[in-house]
Amino acid sequence: MAEITLKSLAHTYLPDPRSLEDYAIREMDHVWHQGGAYALLGPSGCGKSTLLNIISGLLEPSSGEVLFDGEVVNDLPPEARNIAQVFQFPVVYDTMTVYDNLAFPLRNVKTPAQRIHERVMEVAEVLELTPQLKRRARNLTADEKQKVSMGRGLVREDVSAILFDEPLTVIDPQLKWKLRRKLKEIHQRFEITMVYVTHDQLEASTFADKIAVMYEGQVVQFGTPRELFERPNHTFVGYFIGSPGMNFLEVEARGGNVMAGSVELAVEQAVHDAVSHATSTNIKLGIRPEFIEVHAERVEGGMEARVNHVQDFGTYSIVYLTLGRIELKARIEEDQVAPTGQAWLRFPNERLGLYIDEYRVEVGHE
C-alpha cells in the first residue's frame, strides 16, 4: 500500500500549449492517503483517465512529480510501481482457466506454489468466483470476466494501489450495485489504496469514503459525499452532484437589496454585504432543490413563484417553478401536497451558498 502524492502535476497532449485550455490536467497538488477508498468523479473529457494513467506510469506527465510514499516515481515504468489497474473492458486470458488467470500475476513474481494457491482461493472466495475456477475465461459472462480482471489486481499482496478506470461500464445494470458493494467489502478486508474513476455519482458515493470531483482538468473539490452535497465548493460540483442538481441564481446588489433579475431576494445581512463588496460581476446564489421551502399559501418572507408543472416520483415530487424569469426546481416529500398555479418560496439562509467566479465564498450566518 502507498500514499500517492501529486506535486505541481500538469499534462498536455499538445507540443506547444499556449493557454490553460490546452492542458488535459491543469497544475495540481493532491494526496491519496494510504489505505483509502477514493473516487475520481467527473464528466467525459475532464481528465480522469489521463490522471489515472499518469499515476500508473502509462503516461509521463508534462511537468510535476508523482510520489509513492514520498519517493518520486516519474521515471519508473508501470511494472516497477506495483500498481494494479482494472480497465473499462476486462483484461483476461481467454484460453486460461479462471484459476490460472488469477495465479498469473503471482507466478510472474516467482511466488511459492503453496502461497499462490492460498491467495487465489482467498480472492476467488471474496469475488464469488470459486465455482468458476476450472472454467476457461472465454466461457464467462462479461461481469464474470470483469470480476476475474479485478481479482488479478487484488491477488498480489505487494501492490501499492489498485486503480479502477470505469470498471463497471460493461456490466449489466442489475449487477452493478452488487459489484460496487463487493469492491467496498474488498477494500475493508484488504485495506488497499483504491482509486475508482467514474462519471456516475452513485457509483462514486457507494464505493468511496472521499470523492475528488474533476472539472476541466482540475480537482475542484475533494470531500465526503455529504460534503459535496451540502457544501459544494464550486458551481460545477453543485450542478453535477444531486438529482436534480443545484439551483443557481445570478445576483447583484441594487437599491440596497440583493436582486436576481427583477426579484428581490430575502437574504440575511451577511449575504447582502458580501454581494455588495464583491469586485466580480460573476456572483451567484446556490440552493439545493431539497432545501427550498415551498408553500401553497403566502408566508412571511416568501417569494411568489409560478408553478409550471410537477413530476411525481412516488416518494417525492419535483416542482418546476419560475421566480421572476428564473427557472427553479424544488423537491417536496410525498406527504406534502404539491401547489398549483402559484407558490411562495423561502430560501433558508443556512442552506444558501454564495459563489463568486464559480467558487464558494464563506459567509457568516446571523
N, C-alpha and C positions, 0 to 999 in steps of 0.2 A: 504494500500500500504506500501511497505517496501523497504529499501535499504538492499541488501543481500551482505554480505562480507564473502569471503572465506579466512581464515588466516592459512598459513602453512599447507594447506589441502593435505592429501595423502591417497591413499587407495590401498590395495592389497587383493586379494582373497586367497592368499597363507599363510599358518601358519608360514612359516619361509622364508621370502623373502631375497634373497642374492644379488640382483643387481637391477638396475633401471628397467630392462626389466620385473621384477616380479611385477611391480606396474601397475595397471589399471589407476590410477591417480598419477602422479608424483607430488612431493610437489609444491604447487602453492599458490599464493595470487591473489585474483581477487575481483572486486566490480561490482555489478549490481546496478546502481543508481535507486532511487525511481522514478516510473512512466515511466521508459524507455522501449523501444521495442527492444529486443535483440534476436539475433540468435546465436546458438551454432552449428557450422558447421564443418563437418569432415567426413572421411570415416568410414565404419563399423569397429568396434573394437577399435576406438581411445579413448573411454572413455566417450562419450557424455551422454549416458543413465545412466551410473554409476554416473556421476556428478549430473545429474538431480535428481536421486533417493536419493543422499546424501542431496541435498538441501531440498527435500520434506520430508525427515525423514524416507523414506522406507528402507534406508541403513545407517548404522552407519560408519563413516569414521575410518580408521585405526589410523590416527593421525590428528591433527589440529582442527580448530574450524569453525563452521558455525554461523554467527551472523546475526540477523534481527534487523535493526535499532540499532546496537551496543550491543545487548543482545545475549549472547551465547545460542543457541537452541539445542546443540548436544543431550541433554537428553530429549527433548520434542518429543512426538510421532507426527505423521503426522496430526492428528486431532487437536492438540494443536498449530500447526504452522499457521493455517488459510491459507494453501496453497491449491490451486485447481490444479489438474493435469489431463490433457487430453492425453490419451494414443493413441498408433498407431491404436488400434481397439476400436470402440465405446463402452463405458460403459453406458448402459441404461437398464432400467427395461422393458422388452418386454411386460409384462402384463399390465403396466400402460399406461395411455394416455400421450401424449407429455406434456400437461399441468401439470399433476401430476409428471412427471419426472423432470420438471423444478422447480416445487414447493417443491420437496422433501428436498433439502438441507436447505431451509428456514424453513420448518416445523420442521426439526431436531433441530434447534436452537430456537424454540418457537417464531418465528416471527409472529406478529399480522396478522390475515387473510387478512385485507384490504391491508396491505403493501405487503404481498405475491402476491396478485392479481396484484397490480400495477407493481411490479417488474417483474413478469412472463410476463405480457403483453408488458412491455418495451423491455425485452430481446428477446422475440419472434418476435417483430417488427423488431429489428435490424438484427436478423438472418433470416428474411423472413420465419418464422415458424408459423405465425398466422393462415393460413388456415389449418394447421395440428394439432392444439392444441387439438382437440377432438379425434384424431386418436390414436389407440394403437401403441406403438413403434414397435411391431413385424411387422406391415404392412408398415413400412417405407423403403425407399431405403437406401443403405449404406451411401450415402452422407447426407441424411436427419438425419440418426441416429447419424452421427458424429457431425452435427450441434446441435443436442439435447445434446450430450455429452459436446460440447463446452459451450452451454447455461447453463448447470448445474454448470460449473466453473465460469461463469460470473454472475450468478444470485445473489450470496451473495455479499453484499456491504462491508463486513468486511475482504475480502480476502487480504492477504499481497501480493500475486503474483499468476499468473497463469503460469504453466509450460506445454508446449506442446511437447510431445515426438513423433515426426514424425506423426502428426495427419492427414495428407492427403494421407498416403500410400494407403488406400483402396478406395480413391475417384477416380472417372472417370477423366482421364486427362483433358477432356474438361471443367470440373467443378473446377479443382484445382485453376486456375487463379482467378476465381470469388471468391472462398472462401478465398484465400490469401488477396485479396483486402478487403473482408468483415472483416477479422481479423484486418487489418490495420485501417479500419474505426472504429471498436470497440475500439481499443486502443486509438485513437484520441478522442473518445467520453467519455470514462470512465477513461482514464489516469491510468490504472492499470499496475504495473510492469509485463512485459511479457517476458518469455524466451522460445524461439522456437528452438527445436532440429531438425536438418535435415542434410542429406548428399547432398542435392540439392542446389547448389549455387544460382539458380534462385529463389527458394523459400526463401532463406535467404535474398537475396537482395531486393525482393519485400516486405517482411514483416518488416525487421529490420532497425533501424536507425544505429545501430552498430552491428558488427559481431565478435564473438570470434571464431577463427579458431583453432581447436584441431588437434594435431598430436602426436601419441604415448604417450597419457596421459597428454599432456601439452597444454596450450593455447599459441600458438606460435605467434599469433598476434591478437590484438583487435582494430578494427577501422571501419570506414565507408566503404561501398562497393567501393567507389572511391579510398580510401587509400589502400585497399587491392589489387586493380587492378594496380594502378600506382606505388606504392612503397611497394611491398611485403617484409615483414621483414625476411622471411625465404624461402628457396628454395621450400619447400612444398607448401607454400601459392602461390608462383608464378606458380607452376605446377598445383595446384588444382583449382585456380580461373582463369577464362577465358577459351575460347574455340576457337582454341586450347590454351593450356597452354603456359607458358613462355619458351623460348629457353634458355638453359644453355650451356655455353662453358667452359670446363676445360682449365685453362690458367696457364702460368708461365712466369717469366721474364727470357729472354735468349738472349744473344748477344745484350743487350741494347734495346730490344724490348719486347712487350707483345705478346706471341705466344700461339695460340690454335693449338696444334699439330704442323704441318709444316706451318701453316698460320700465317703471321704477321698481327696483328690487328691494325687498325688505331684508336688509342685511345689518349686522352689528357694526358699531363704530370702527372697530379694528380693521374690518374688511374695507370699509369706506376709506379709511386713512391710507391703507396700503395701495388701493387703486389710485387714490388722488396723488400719491407721491411717486408712483411708478414712472420711470422715464421712457419706457417702451409703450408702443401703441398696441402691442400684441398681448392683450390681457383677457383671460377667460376665467369664468367660474364654472366649476365642475361639480356635478352631483349624480350619484347613482340612482337609477330608476327605483331601486328598493327603498331609498331614503326620502323620496319626495312624499310629503303628506298630501293626500287627495281627499277633498271634502266635497260632498254634493251640495252643501249649503254654504252661504257666506260665513267666513270666520275672521276673527281679528288677525290682521297681518297676512291675510290670504290674498293671492293674486289671481284675478279672474282669467280663466283659460277656456278655450273651446275644445270640446271632446270630439275628435274626428271619428274614431272607432275603437272598439275593444276586442282584443283577441283572448279568447278563453282557453287556458291550458289545463283546466281541471282543478289543480290545487292552487293555482294563482291565475291572474289575468294581467295582460299588458294593456295599459290605456295609452292611446296615441292622442297627444294634445297639441294645441297651438297657443302659445303665450305671446301675444302681440303678433310678430311674424316668425317666431322661433318655434321649431318643431321639437317636441319633447316626448319622452317615453317614461311612464311611471308603472311600477309594479304594485298590484294590490293582491292581498291574500283572498282565498276562496270565501272567507266569512264576511268580506266587505262587499256591499252591493256597488256595482260599477255605476258611476254617474252617467247621465246622458245629457247631451246639449251643452251644458256648462259645468265647470268645476272650479273650485278655489284651491290653489296650491300654496303650500308653505315649504320653505327650504330650511330645515333645522341648521342653525349656524355651525354646530359641531360636526355636521356631515358635509359641509361645503368645503371645496378645495379651491384655492386661488392659484392660477397658473400664469406666469409671466414668461414670455418667449418659450412657451410649451413646458417649462419646468415648474414644479410645485414650489410655492413660497409659503413658509410657515407664518401663520397669523395667530396671535394670542387671542383666545376666546374670552368674552366677558363672563 
